[in-house]
Amino acid sequence: MFFIGIFGFIVRKNMIAILISLELILNAVEINFAVFNRYLYPEQLDGMFFTLFGIAITAAETAVALAIIINAYRSIGNIDVNNMNKMKG
């Protein structure tokens, strides 16, 4: 899942698709926290707390990213990454 996210992040040109790929990367990391916690320390909940904290951070990051994407769409009229050079000038 992590490498699918990396591939999508590199290949995609649409900002929404890049955001979804970034979410895949972060979800893969959170799954690893939960799995390694259950495998190595089944009686402790440290990995589960890290996972919940990661989900909260991911939700906040998504909200900020969507606000930036909406603002870019209002300015340019397109959310293609190649058209972001128009915002510079």
C-alpha positions as CSV (number, residue, x, y, z in Angstrom):
1,M,0.0,0.0,0.0
2,F,2.9,2.3,0.8
3,F,4.5,1.8,-2.6
4,I,1.2,2.3,-4.4
5,G,0.9,5.6,-2.7
6,I,4.5,6.5,-3.7
7,F,3.8,5.6,-7.3
8,G,0.6,7.6,-7.4
9,F,2.3,10.6,-5.8
10,I,5.0,10.6,-8.4
11,V,2.9,9.8,-11.5
12,R,-0.3,11.8,-10.9
13,K,-0.7,15.4,-12.1
14,N,-4.1,16.1,-10.4
15,M,-3.7,17.6,-6.9
16,I,-6.7,15.6,-5.6
17,A,-5.1,12.4,-6.8
18,I,-1.8,13.4,-5.2
19,L,-3.6,14.0,-1.9
20,I,-5.2,10.6,-2.1
21,S,-1.8,9.0,-2.8
22,L,-0.4,10.8,0.3
23,E,-3.3,9.4,2.3
24,L,-2.4,5.9,1.1
25,I,1.2,6.4,2.3
26,L,0.1,7.7,5.7
27,N,-2.5,4.9,6.1
28,A,0.2,2.3,5.4
29,V,2.3,3.7,8.1
30,E,-0.6,3.7,10.6
31,I,-1.4,0.0,9.7
32,N,2.3,-0.8,10.5
33,F,2.0,0.9,13.9
34,A,-1.0,-1.2,14.7
35,V,0.3,-4.5,13.4
36,F,3.8,-4.2,15.0
37,N,2.2,-3.3,18.3
38,R,-0.1,-6.3,18.2
39,Y,2.8,-8.6,17.1
40,L,5.6,-7.4,19.4
41,Y,3.7,-6.2,22.4
42,P,0.2,-7.7,22.5
43,E,-0.5,-6.6,26.0
44,Q,0.3,-2.9,25.5
45,L,-1.6,-0.2,23.5
46,D,1.2,2.1,22.5
47,G,1.0,1.4,18.8
48,M,-2.8,1.9,18.9
49,F,-2.4,5.3,20.5
50,F,0.2,6.2,17.8
51,T,-2.2,5.1,15.2
52,L,-5.1,7.2,16.6
53,F,-2.7,10.2,16.8
54,G,-1.7,9.6,13.2
55,I,-5.3,9.4,12.1
56,A,-6.0,12.8,13.8
57,I,-2.9,14.3,12.2
58,T,-3.9,12.9,8.8
59,A,-7.4,14.4,9.1
60,A,-6.0,17.8,9.9
61,E,-3.6,17.6,7.0
62,T,-6.3,16.6,4.6
63,A,-8.5,19.6,5.7
64,V,-5.6,22.0,5.2
65,A,-4.7,20.5,1.8
66,L,-8.3,20.6,0.5
67,A,-8.5,24.2,1.5
68,I,-5.3,25.0,-0.4
69,I,-6.6,23.0,-3.4
70,I,-10.0,24.8,-3.4
71,N,-8.1,28.2,-3.2
72,A,-5.9,27.2,-6.1
73,Y,-8.9,26.1,-8.1
74,R,-10.6,29.5,-7.5
75,S,-7.5,31.3,-8.6
76,I,-6.6,29.3,-11.6
77,G,-9.7,27.3,-12.5
78,N,-7.7,24.1,-12.8
79,I,-6.0,21.8,-10.2
80,D,-3.4,20.4,-12.5
81,V,0.1,20.5,-11.0
82,N,1.6,21.7,-14.3
83,N,-0.6,24.9,-14.1
84,M,0.7,25.9,-10.7
85,N,3.4,28.1,-12.3
86,K,0.6,30.6,-13.1
87,M,0.3,31.4,-9.4
88,K,3.8,32.8,-9.2
89,G,3.3,35.8,-11.2
